[in-house]
Amino acid sequence: MPPIDVNALRPQLEDRRQRLDAMIREVPDATHLVGLLQEVDSALERIEDGSYGICDVCHDAIEADRLQVDPLIRVCLDHLDTSQQRVLEQDLELASRIQNALLPEKKVVTGDISAAFRYLPAGPVSGDYCDLIVNQKDPETVLFVVGDVSGKGIAASLLMSHLHAVFHSLNGFDRPVNDLMEHANRLFCESTLSTHFATLVCGLVTTSGTLHLCNAGHCPPVVIGPEGTRTFKANGLPLGMFCQTTYTITEATLPSGSTLFLYTDGLNEANNGEEEYGEERVLEAVGSRHALAPEALLDAVSGNVDTFLAGRPRSDDFTLMAIRRAG
């Protein structure tokens, strides 16, 4: 994960200080706020002297994702006391439940289109984002999104939740996919730190086989079928890099009896200690199983990766999605 950007964090802390100072003057008994103000002042002092983000105990760097969530912390995970560890565990459990509640239905079927996904965090929470939404006004159209926020842990999971809210609030069926992406990029860029971005594929598929794709710096989705495979490379920048970014639509067809397969880089970058799984293995794994239903295809690919890892734990989240048109 990129190191904490203190230049972006300083104005946030200064704004927090001004708000606290104003509240202290207005609230009769503000002892608890005074203590919080002192913590903010201490954080600003540490930024000035260059010691911000350094553990008070071991003097190593504090985890950047934790600082993103709570910029006032002063110790790394290894030096939390028992009560702090218990609170953190409870927070992670709650965050995991909330994140799971944001996931779509495990299986989506509408007309000739059937879709499924596998969401496999490497830890309690994930920075991956996936969505499947059937248009209520036009049940023959499905919006799909697969993305990956930079970083890991709680901060990445918060940004994943933010992306979920952005796409659902924009109601993409009222606008072309590229317009949806441009709006989502602007909202994401304006509400996150400059160190964060998200690679993402967003698209629409209809029961007649019309396929519209926007790939914002993400792993190439692939259409598999009896005729072979076709990949779709990125045609736009990741979300959050620049607030004013345009995206173009790739128009294609999902033939009858074919499947669109999408994934995050936790799949192709899975490493068994000697080599990465790689894009070539991804294409082999899905291409040889093009006749399978979405759920069976995802189970087969997951099993193939487990065999490749040979018991080695996964180091990154990975998400798989398969959208099939009956034929």
ABEGO torsion letter per residue (X at the ends): XBBBBAAAAAAAAAAAAAAAAAAAAABABAAAAAAAAAAAAAAAAAAAAGABGBBAAAGBBBBAAAAAABAABABBAAABBAAAAAAAAAAAAAAAAAAAAABBBABBBBEABBBBBBBBBABABBABBBBBBBBAABAABBBBBBBBBBEBEAAAAAAAAAAAAAAAAAGAAABBAAAAAAAAAAAAAAABBAABBBBBBBBBBBAAGBBBBBBBGBBBBBBBBAAEBBBBBBABBBBGABABBBBBBBBBBBBBGBBBBBBBAAAAABBAGABBAEAAAAAAAAAAAAABBAAAAAAAAAAAAAAAAGGBBBABBBBBBBBBBBX
